[in-house]
């Protein structure tokens, strides 16, 4: 950190939130199964007399701080679910649940938002509006943000903020970028129908495996010949399933994979050309095919004015703001950004492995950093929106 030193955690009271993070890490729950996590979050918030809001969510928590002065409503969001990964970190607080792990750091996000809630609660009488705290379920399934919105928890919110830990950034650094930051993450399943036969007489059938091979090859041209060199997209076929015997040509082949894009126009074009290539190649070879789309989140696209506000908050909190490289991973925070302006940042955590790895770890010194940043950001956002004429609900 330029010109600043991080406080030792044990001397600042942040050890409480580190303990919360470790407790969450030991007891991970998968998407839409976060029942005990929800109970724990509620208890920690109620301990600080932070008011819990009543929304029809099976898992997840929505709470609020502020509202004693008229002003706008902003939201801070953390995701709370874990992954079906067997932990291999060797940490003393490693997951106690076999086959489940906080391998993406959502335990860190949750603890940081609880800490931010506590920090804002101490200044509740001074807040120029209301801060809504969204502890969102099911981010890994890309369903949770929609569940929160459908429950009505985004109503009245004028801006929303969130983060993801970033292992390749040092502690004390926050990645802030206006515009595209993370990719739309769509999945696909292509089912090719041919005609089975004995492998010794392929002319008696219609080989779906050969057709699938041609489809896979042709799909490589979708990005290279339909997306500008100044933009980006990725098509990855990650599964091919067909057949059950070495001497039988099967009737059917199934391809599965993902498409990643950073721009909605590019996204629409790539999905359209993908379907056209599949239909055209299979028809040319005498087979037929159907495409089933697994719609993922749209691109995370940060509001430019909020990005500038984030840089100001980072400086005030003693952090170094950097412009991060966009990530091709998906994040359903983008669903909120279709409703209200939003800013999603990368918080440096100096990890040893990337997201979703069984040995994923992070430096807990980033926890007080995150709390300071989001408390500062929330106060500045409320003040700026109020000055611009933001209304209370």
HELIX and SHEET records of a PDB file:
HELIX    1   1 UNK A    9  UNK A   11  5                                   3    
HELIX    2   2 UNK A   15  UNK A   26  1                                  12    
HELIX    3   3 UNK A   35  UNK A   47  1                                  13    
HELIX    4   4 UNK A  106  UNK A  122  1                                  17    
HELIX    5   5 UNK A  124  UNK A  126  5                                   3    
HELIX    6   6 UNK A  144  UNK A  150  1                                   7    
HELIX    7   7 UNK A  199  UNK A  204  5                                   6    
HELIX    8   8 UNK A  208  UNK A  226  1                                  19    
HELIX    9   9 UNK A  264  UNK A  284  1                                  21    
HELIX   10  10 UNK A  304  UNK A  316  1                                  13    
HELIX   11  11 UNK A  333  UNK A  337  1                                   5    
HELIX   12  12 UNK A  366  UNK A  387  1                                  22    
SHEET    1   A 8 UNK A  51  UNK A  52  0                                        
SHEET    2   A 8 UNK A  61  UNK A  66 -1                                        
SHEET    3   A 8 UNK A 129  UNK A 136 -1                                        
SHEET    4   A 8 UNK A  72  UNK A  79  1                                        
SHEET    5   A 8 UNK A 159  UNK A 166  1                                        
SHEET    6   A 8 UNK A 341  UNK A 348  1                                        
SHEET    7   A 8 UNK A 173  UNK A 175 -1                                        
SHEET    8   A 8 UNK A 320  UNK A 322  1                                        
SHEET    1   B 2 UNK A 179  UNK A 182  0                                        
SHEET    2   B 2 UNK A 300  UNK A 302 -1                                        
SHEET    1   C 4 UNK A 233  UNK A 242  0                                        
SHEET    2   C 4 UNK A 252  UNK A 261 -1                                        
SHEET    3   C 4 UNK A 184  UNK A 193 -1                                        
SHEET    4   C 4 UNK A 288  UNK A 294 -1                                        
SHEET    1   D 2 UNK A 197  UNK A 198  0                                        
SHEET    2   D 2 UNK A 248  UNK A 249 -1                                        
END                                                                             
